[in-house]
Amino acid sequence: MNPGGAAPALPLTHAVRANGFVFISGQLPVTAAGELPDGFEAQLRQVLANLEAALEAAGSSFGKVVKTTVFMKDLNDFAALNTIYGEVFASQPPARSAYEVARLPRDALVEIEAVALA
């Protein structure tokens, strides 16, 4: 399942359904034009928009997310992550792990993968 029907550039699938769950591959902050927004907050908002599109394409939604994993270039952006993430997952947020990583594809500042109910 790929949002918008676009095939991923990598050997992966954006979303896989299995046993009542939807597993969403890590979403990068790539716009429809193939660009990365400037700055952590803009990139995080784009990642969340891409995540929402992947969830919807798989027949799920933010309200059905049970676990996310966040990969960040710099944990100094953790406060901004919590603020923006909290806007999306305001009530009953899913379980979450967050890690600082040395490098993400395309030198992105943030990537999020998710597990949701189908």
C-alpha positions in Angstrom: 0.0 0.0 0.0 1.5 3.3 -1.0 -0.2 6.7 -0.4 -1.2 8.3 -3.7 -0.3 5.2 -5.5 3.3 6.3 -5.8 5.9 3.5 -5.7 8.6 4.1 -3.1 12.1 4.8 -4.4 13.5 2.1 -2.0 12.8 -1.6 -1.7 10.0 -1.2 0.8 6.3 -0.8 1.1 4.9 2.3 2.9 2.3 0.2 4.7 1.6 -3.5 5.3 -1.5 -5.0 6.9 -1.0 -8.1 9.0 -3.3 -9.7 11.7 -5.4 -6.6 12.3 -2.5 -4.2 12.4 -1.0 -1.7 9.9 2.8 -1.3 10.0 3.9 2.0 8.5 7.5 2.3 7.2 9.5 5.3 8.4 8.2 8.4 6.9 10.6 11.2 5.9 9.7 14.9 5.5 9.6 14.8 1.7 7.0 17.0 0.1 5.0 16.0 -3.0 7.5 18.0 -5.0 10.3 15.8 -3.6 11.8 18.6 -1.4 12.6 18.7 2.3 11.3 21.7 4.3 13.8 23.8 6.2 14.1 23.3 10.0 13.0 20.7 12.4 9.5 21.9 13.1 8.6 22.2 9.4 10.1 18.7 8.7 8.2 17.2 11.6 4.9 18.6 10.3 5.7 17.2 6.9 6.5 13.8 8.4 3.2 13.8 10.2 1.3 14.7 7.0 3.1 11.9 5.2 2.3 9.5 8.1 -1.3 10.5 8.0 -1.5 9.9 4.2 0.1 6.4 4.6 -2.3 5.5 7.4 -5.3 6.6 5.4 -4.1 4.7 2.3 -3.9 1.6 4.5 -7.4 2.2 6.0 -6.3 3.5 9.3 -5.9 6.9 11.1 -4.0 8.7 13.8 -6.7 7.6 16.3 -5.8 4.0 15.7 -2.0 4.3 16.1 -0.7 2.2 19.0 3.1 2.7 18.7 5.4 5.1 17.1 9.2 5.2 16.8 10.8 8.6 16.2 14.3 9.0 14.9 15.8 12.5 15.3 19.1 14.0 14.2 19.2 16.1 17.5 17.5 15.3 20.7 17.7 19.1 21.5 14.6 19.2 19.4 12.7 17.0 21.8 10.6 19.8 23.3 9.5 20.9 19.8 8.7 17.2 19.0 6.5 16.9 22.1 4.6 20.1 21.3 3.8 19.3 17.7 3.4 15.6 18.3 1.0 16.5 21.1 -1.2 18.4 18.6 -1.7 15.3 16.6 -2.0 12.8 19.4 -3.8 15.0 21.9 -5.9 12.4 23.6 -4.7 8.9 24.3 -1.3 9.2 22.6 0.3 6.0 21.5 3.3 4.3 23.1 6.5 6.0 21.7 10.2 5.6 21.5 12.5 8.4 20.4 16.1 8.1 19.4 18.9 10.4 18.4 20.6 9.0 15.3 23.8 9.9 13.5 22.1 10.3 10.1 18.8 9.9 8.3 18.2 9.4 4.6 18.5 12.6 2.6 20.0 14.2 5.7 16.5 14.7 7.1 16.1 15.9 10.7 13.3 13.5 11.7 11.6 10.2 10.6 8.7 8.4 12.2 7.4 4.9 11.8 4.2 3.6 13.3 2.0 0.6 14.1 -1.7 1.1 14.0 -4.9 -0.9 14.2 -6.4 -1.7 10.8 
